[in-house]
Amino acid sequence: MQLVLRSRAEHRGRVVGTPGIDRRGQPADAAVAFERGVALDAADIEIRNNLAYAHLKAQNPDKAIQVLAQVLADSRPRVRAAT
């Protein structure tokens, strides 16, 4: 199985939650691919969120929690109160 990470422009608009992981049943392979994606663009929160989901599906909840905690910490400044 080959997982291909898209460019940032192609990645936008994709459904977060990586339904492909569920269909292909290869969450460990997906986690490796998303790790590469994070190495290429650590600022992309969607890739990091998908990495956490892949870890969760691969039965690595501690890694998923670690990734999600960092995503939340890094995205907090982006959150604005609705007025």
Buried (B, 14 or more C-beta within 10 A) or exposed (E): EEBEBEEBEEBEEEEEEBEEBEEEEBBEBBBBBBBEBBEEBEEBBBBBBBBBBBBBBBEBEEBBEEBBEBBEEEEEEEEEEEE
